[in-house]
């Protein structure tokens, strides 16, 4: 999907039909990148940001709980304007 992987400092827009798992995939990936799951990045805490134009922070927190994902280092910004999210 991303060819060579994620580039530090890059912005990635994920789109698709409702209900196909975009939010679940993103949250699991961000929790892993933030050091919140087992694997290669476990314990290597990094700050990551999840900008959501459709879901509230409460909805995202509930999904993280259902997935048993430690999203401690995932910062959620509910925003629909890219200009505001860059501040």
N, C-alpha and C positions, 0 to 999 in steps of 0.2 A: 504494500500500500504506500509506503514512504520511500521506496527505493533503497537508498543508502542509510536510512534511519533518520533520527531526529538530529537537528543541528542546534547546538546551544544558542539561546537567544532568538531562535526562530519562532514564528507564529504559524500554527497549523490549523486550518479550518476543516472540520469534519462535517460532512453533510450526507443526507440520505433520507429515505422514507421513514416515517414514524414507526417506532417499535422494533427496529432491526438491531438495537443494542449499542448505538453510538455512545450514549451516556455511560453505560456499563463498561464498555471497552475503555473509554477515556478515563473513568475514575480508577479502574484497576491499573491502568498504565501509569497514571499520575501518582497513585499510592506507591507503586513500585519505584518510580523515579525519585520519590521523596524519601525513600528508605523505609517505607511502612510495611513491607512484606518480606518474606524470605527470598533468598536468591543472591545474585551477584551484588546487588546494591544494598542489601540489608545492613543497617547500622550506619550507612553513609548518608546522613540526612541532607537533603537539598530542598530549598524552597521552590515550590512549583505553584503556578496559578491556573485556575480553572475559570475561564470567563464564560458564563452561560447567559444566553439571551432568552431562554425558555423556562428554566427551572430555578426555583428559589434555593438559597443556601440550606434551608430546612429539608427540602426534597433531596438534595444531594447528600446531606448528612444521613438521612434515612437509608438511601441506597448504599452508602458506605457501610452502615451498620449491617444491612442485609447481606452484603458481600463479605463481611468480616474483614474489611480493608482498613488498615490503620492510615487514615488520611490526615494525621496530625500536622504534616508539613504541606498539605494541599490548601492553598488559600483560594477561597471562592469569591468571585466578583460577579454579581448578577447585573449585566449591562447589555444594552442593545446598541449603544453608540460607540464605535471604535475609538473615536476621539476622546471620549471620557475614560475609556479603559486604559489609555496610554499614560495617564497621570501617575 
